[in-house]
Structure formats: C-alpha cells, structure tokens
Amino acid sequence: MKRIAVLCVGNDCPGLNAAIRAATVKASELNIEILGVKDGFEGFLSGKIEVMTRNTVSGILHKGGTILGTSLFLPVNEEDIVQVAEKVEQYSITCLLILGGRLGVRAALKLMQSGVPSVLVPATIDNDLSFSDFSIGFFTAVEHVKDALDILHATAESHHRVMIVETMGKPGGWIAVVGGLAGGADYIITSAEPLDIQELLKKIRSRYESQKRFSLVIVENDVNLPGEIYQLANMDSHIPPAEAIGEFLEKQLKDINMEWRYTNLGYLQRGGSPVSMDRLIAIQMATRAVEMVKAARVYHAVGMKGLTVTEVPYSDTMINVRTVEEHLKNLAKLFY
C-alpha cells in the first residue's frame, strides 16, 4: 500500500483544511494510507505523525488555519535532510504532500536533490508563485481587504479623512491591487513599482476640491519609499512605511487641513473561514496531487490555469516571484 505524509510548510492561510480534507478522502478512495504531520518539518523530524481517516477530517472544511499546524522551519542543511530521508524510510512513506508557498517550494526543491519524493500544492495568501494562477488562501485574504475598505469607507467619509490601509503580499502586489480594486481604493501603493508621491498628493487634493474630502489609500507592507519619506521614517525607527507616508501627506496638505488614520490589517488577512473559491481550488488541487502519487508522478507541483488543474515538473524557476499582472494595475488606476 502506498503511503502519503501531508504537512503544511510556512505561514498558514484559509483553505488548508479544505486541502487536507480533500487529500484524505481521495486517498481513502484510492486505497492509499495518509499520514498527518503536525507542525510541518519541525514536527516531522520529531515524529509528530499520525494516521488520518475520513473521520479525522470530518467537519473541518469551513475552518480557517490548519488542524495539522505549521512551521517556518526548513530542512536545508545536510543533517536535516538526512533526518527527513530517514523518517521517510522509517514510516515507509511513498511521497510527501507539501502544502505551502515559497518556503514549501524551497523545501521541495532541496529534498528532490536528495531523492526525497514530494508533490507540492500552492498555498499562500500572497498568490505570487510563478507556476499557478491562484494559490490557496488568496481569495479569502482579498475578501478581508475588501470588507475592511467597505467598513473604513463610512468613517473616512464621515470625518473627511485619508485612511491609509496596510496589506500583506509583498513583493507580488496581488493582495493590495486586487483587494484595493474590489474594495474601491482611491490609490494603491505596492512594492512592484515606485511610489509617485506627487501623483498621490495631486489625487487627494483633486478629490478634496471636487467635494470628495476623503480617500482610501492601500499600502503594501514594506514598500520602497522615496528619499524624503524614507528620511522621515528613519527619524523614528519604529514607524512603518505606511505611517511615514501619512505624516508626509499631512505636512504637504496643510492648506486643506487633511487628517489621516492608519490601519494595519496584519494577520486578519490570514484568518477566518475560507471563501468558496479557496475551498474549490483546494479541493481540486489536493485530489489531483493524490492521484499523481498513485500514478507515481512525483517531483511535480499542481497549479491552476484558470479553473483547470495543471501539473508542473519541479525546476528552479518555481521560486521566481510572479508580480501582479499589469492589466489589473491599470484597471485599478482607472478609478483613481
């Protein structure tokens, strides 16, 4: 009997439980035993491994996070890799099923060099993996950004304020652009392109003069700041780039008495029940991954091309960052 060990690598995201559930149910159908690994590779090396059944995964589809836990630990040095290979042999594991983003890719490529078989399922809210149109968790993160902008719109308009909203997603820009577009952002700043601070000032002033005395500005975390704003941020080493932008805007727009407020959405973007699309792609990719193990097609990642599942052989190009598509950035600018 073939045996799959499923584990989560890197940061959590909504939809991981949907993938774990789908993989377990599909494995049961194909007469494959599936092992659940607690806390990623850290748990794998310490033997935190248990048999999964349909009963184990019953009732988890709607839950955020991962019932298996996760870890940022990667087996990258020779000693760790040898231990992983020994555990694979000890538990008679046919293949590792890795759920993760860029850290998962790095682990899969490194283990391939030592002959440890795996199949990778893309799971990251950043949606920046080069081999898949969508990754598990992205749609839910975007929904959280959209909901936050809907809520902040009311208070921004009531108090005539500029709301600066910080999102995750660097350096791809997907969450900022798609979330901002869906939530009606008036300006979006990502690390995918330089910030034109004069254009932003012009936009806010133009809205004020046309009686729209408020703005919603999306700022991706850790954006590159122009010199004058960078100096402002460096005056206080604890000030986030988004707050530095707010302080700079306030100084430049004194004539209209502009007020601003800063909201960092932070880990709210990672949590919550996964939306329908994240559940759908998680189910599709996880079941295909199990089928690939059954057919001995390992050292591959699954991905999505539209709503069609694809299979991609492992290669070093998988680590490349896929930045947000230009047509989406241009579409967002239509509403500035």
C-alpha positions in Angstrom: 0.0 0.0 0.0 1.2 3.5 -0.9 1.5 6.0 2.0 1.4 9.8 1.8 2.5 12.2 4.5 0.8 15.5 4.3 2.3 18.6 6.0 2.0 22.4 6.0 5.1 24.5 5.4 5.4 28.2 6.1 2.6 30.6 7.0 -0.9 29.4 7.4 -3.8 30.5 5.1 -7.5 29.9 4.8 -8.3 26.8 2.8 -5.5 24.5 4.1 -8.1 22.4 6.0 -10.1 22.0 2.8 -7.0 20.7 1.1 -6.2 18.3 4.0 -9.7 17.0 4.0 -9.8 16.5 0.2 -6.4 14.7 0.2 -7.5 12.4 3.0 -10.9 11.5 1.3 -9.3 10.9 -2.1 -6.5 8.8 -0.6 -9.1 6.6 1.1 -10.9 6.1 -2.2 -7.6 5.1 -3.9 -6.6 2.8 -1.1 -3.7 5.0 -0.1 -2.8 5.5 3.6 -2.4 9.1 4.5 -0.4 10.4 7.5 -0.9 13.8 9.0 2.3 15.6 10.1 1.9 18.1 13.0 3.8 21.4 12.8 5.5 21.0 9.4 9.0 19.7 9.0 9.8 20.6 12.7 7.1 18.1 13.7 8.2 15.6 11.1 11.7 15.3 12.5 10.3 14.9 16.0 7.9 12.1 14.9 4.7 14.0 15.4 2.9 11.9 12.8 -0.4 10.1 12.9 -2.7 8.2 10.6 -5.6 10.3 9.1 -9.0 8.9 8.2 -12.3 10.3 6.9 -13.4 10.8 10.5 -10.3 12.8 11.3 -11.1 15.4 8.7 -14.9 15.4 9.2 -16.2 19.0 9.9 -13.1 20.9 9.0 -13.9 22.3 5.6 -15.1 25.6 6.9 -12.3 26.2 9.4 -9.5 28.6 8.9 -5.9 27.8 9.7 -4.8 24.2 9.6 -5.6 21.3 12.0 -2.1 20.0 11.4 -0.3 23.2 12.5 2.6 24.6 10.5 6.2 25.8 10.9 8.6 28.1 9.2 11.4 25.6 9.7 13.0 24.2 6.5 15.3 21.2 6.2 18.1 23.0 4.3 21.3 21.7 5.8 22.7 18.3 5.2 22.0 16.9 8.7 18.3 17.9 8.5 17.9 16.5 5.0 19.4 13.2 6.1 17.0 13.1 9.0 14.0 13.8 6.7 15.1 10.9 4.4 15.5 8.6 7.4 11.9 9.5 8.6 10.6 8.8 5.1 12.2 5.4 5.2 11.2 4.7 8.8 7.5 5.3 8.1 7.6 3.7 4.6 6.3 7.0 3.1 5.8 6.9 -0.7 5.6 10.7 -1.1 5.4 13.9 0.9 2.4 16.1 0.1 3.6 19.6 0.9 1.1 22.4 1.3 2.8 25.8 1.2 4.1 28.9 -0.6 7.6 29.9 -1.3 9.1 28.1 1.7 7.3 25.0 0.6 8.8 25.4 -2.9 12.3 25.7 -1.4 11.8 22.6 0.7 10.5 20.5 -2.2 13.4 21.5 -4.5 16.0 20.9 -1.8 14.6 17.5 -0.9 14.4 16.5 -4.6 18.2 16.8 -4.8 18.5 14.1 -2.1 15.9 11.8 -3.7 13.0 12.5 -1.2 9.8 12.4 -3.4 7.1 15.0 -2.9 4.2 16.8 -4.6 3.6 20.4 -3.9 0.2 22.2 -3.5 0.5 26.0 -3.6 -1.0 27.6 -0.5 -0.2 31.2 0.2 -2.3 34.4 0.5 0.4 36.2 -1.5 -0.6 34.4 -4.8 2.9 35.1 -6.1 4.0 31.6 -7.2 5.2 31.5 -10.8 3.5 28.2 -11.8 -0.1 28.8 -10.8 -2.7 31.5 -11.5 -4.1 31.1 -8.0 -2.9 29.7 -4.7 -5.0 28.6 -1.7 -5.8 31.5 0.7 -5.6 34.3 -1.8 -9.3 34.8 -2.4 -10.1 34.9 1.3 -7.3 37.5 2.0 -8.7 39.7 -0.8 -12.2 39.4 0.7 -10.9 40.6 4.1 -9.3 43.6 2.4 -12.5 44.4 0.6 -14.5 44.1 3.8 -12.1 46.4 5.6 -12.3 49.0 2.9 -16.1 48.8 2.9 -16.1 49.5 6.7 -13.5 52.2 6.6 -15.2 54.0 3.8 -18.0 55.1 6.1 -15.8 56.6 8.8 -13.4 58.1 6.3 -16.3 59.9 4.6 -17.9 61.0 7.9 -14.7 62.6 9.3 -13.2 63.7 5.9 -10.1 61.7 6.5 -7.5 59.9 4.4 -7.5 56.2 5.5 -4.2 54.5 5.0 -4.6 50.8 5.0 -1.6 48.4 5.1 -1.9 45.0 3.5 0.4 41.9 3.3 1.5 40.5 0.0 5.0 41.8 -0.8 6.6 41.8 -3.2 4.0 40.4 -5.6 1.4 43.1 -5.0 -1.6 40.8 -5.6 -3.4 41.4 -2.3 -3.0 45.2 -2.5 -4.1 45.6 -6.1 -6.9 43.0 -6.2 -8.2 43.8 -2.7 -8.0 47.5 -3.4 -9.8 47.2 -6.7 -12.6 45.1 -5.2 -12.9 47.5 -2.2 -12.9 50.8 -4.1 -9.5 52.1 -3.1 -8.7 55.6 -4.3 -5.0 54.9 -4.6 -2.8 51.7 -4.3 0.9 51.6 -3.5 2.8 48.4 -4.0 6.4 47.4 -3.9 6.0 46.2 -7.6 6.5 49.8 -8.8 8.0 53.1 -7.5 5.7 55.4 -5.4 5.0 58.6 -7.2 4.3 60.8 -4.2 3.4 63.8 -6.3 0.7 61.9 -8.1 -0.7 60.8 -4.8 -0.7 64.4 -3.5 -2.4 65.5 -6.6 -5.1 62.8 -6.3 -6.0 63.6 -2.8 -6.1 67.4 -3.4 -8.2 66.8 -6.5 -10.8 64.7 -4.6 -10.9 67.4 -1.9 -11.5 70.1 -4.4 -14.3 68.1 -6.0 -16.0 67.8 -2.6 -14.8 64.2 -2.0 -13.0 65.1 1.1 -11.8 61.6 1.9 -9.6 58.9 0.4 -8.8 55.3 0.9 -5.1 54.5 0.2 -3.8 51.0 0.1 -0.1 50.5 1.0 1.6 47.1 0.7 3.8 46.2 3.6 7.5 47.2 3.3 7.1 49.4 0.2 10.1 51.3 -1.1 9.8 54.9 -0.1 11.1 58.0 -2.0 14.0 59.8 -0.4 12.1 62.4 1.6 9.7 59.9 3.1 12.4 57.4 3.8 14.2 60.1 5.8 11.1 60.8 7.7 10.7 57.1 8.5 14.3 56.8 9.6 13.8 59.6 12.2 11.8 57.1 14.1 13.0 53.5 13.5 9.7 52.1 14.7 7.4 53.9 12.3 6.0 51.7 9.5 6.4 53.0 5.9 2.6 53.4 5.7 2.6 55.8 8.7 5.6 57.7 7.2 3.5 58.3 4.1 0.6 59.6 6.2 2.8 62.0 8.1 4.4 63.3 4.8 0.9 63.8 3.3 -0.3 65.7 6.3 2.7 68.1 6.1 2.2 68.6 2.3 -1.5 69.2 2.6 -1.7 71.6 5.5 -3.8 74.0 3.4 -6.7 71.7 3.3 -6.3 70.5 6.9 -6.0 66.9 5.9 -6.4 64.4 8.7 -5.3 60.8 8.3 -5.6 57.5 10.1 -3.6 54.3 9.7 -4.9 50.7 9.9 -2.7 47.7 9.5 -4.8 44.7 8.6 -2.0 42.4 9.5 -2.9 38.8 10.4 -6.6 39.4 9.9 -5.8 38.6 6.3 -4.6 35.1 7.1 -7.6 34.0 9.3 -11.2 33.3 9.0 -13.3 30.7 7.2 -12.1 30.3 3.6 -14.4 31.7 0.8 -15.9 29.4 -1.8 -13.1 29.9 -4.4 -10.4 28.9 -2.0 -12.3 25.8 -1.0 -12.9 24.9 -4.6 -9.2 25.2 -5.7 -8.0 23.5 -2.6 -10.3 20.5 -3.3 -9.3 20.4 -7.0 -5.5 20.6 -6.4 -5.3 18.3 -3.4 -7.3 15.5 -5.0 -5.1 15.8 -8.2 -2.0 15.6 -6.0 -3.1 12.3 -4.5 -3.9 11.0 -8.0 -0.4 11.9 -9.1 1.1 10.0 -6.2 -1.0 7.0 -7.2 0.4 7.3 -10.7 4.0 7.8 -9.5 4.2 11.3 -10.9 6.2 12.8 -8.1 8.6 15.8 -8.1 5.7 17.9 -9.5 3.7 20.8 -8.3 0.0 21.2 -9.0 -1.3 24.6 -10.0 -4.3 26.3 -11.5 -4.7 27.7 -15.0 -8.0 29.4 -14.7 -10.1 26.7 -13.1 -8.2 23.9 -14.6 -5.6 22.0 -12.6 -2.1 21.7 -14.1 0.9 19.6 -13.3 4.3 21.3 -13.3 7.7 19.5 -13.0 10.0 20.8 -10.3 12.5 23.4 -11.5 14.5 26.3 -10.1 12.2 28.7 -11.9 9.4 27.8 -9.4 11.0 30.1 -6.9 10.5 33.1 -9.1 8.1 35.8 -7.9 5.1 36.4 -10.1 4.1 40.0 -9.7 0.6 41.3 -10.1 -0.4 41.5 -13.7 -0.1 44.9 -15.5 -3.7 44.9 -16.7 -5.0 44.6 -13.1 -2.8 47.6 -12.0 -4.1 49.6 -14.9 -7.7 48.7 -14.2 -7.3 49.8 -10.6 -5.8 53.2 -11.8 -9.0 53.7 -13.9 -10.8 54.6 -10.6 -8.1 56.8 -9.1 
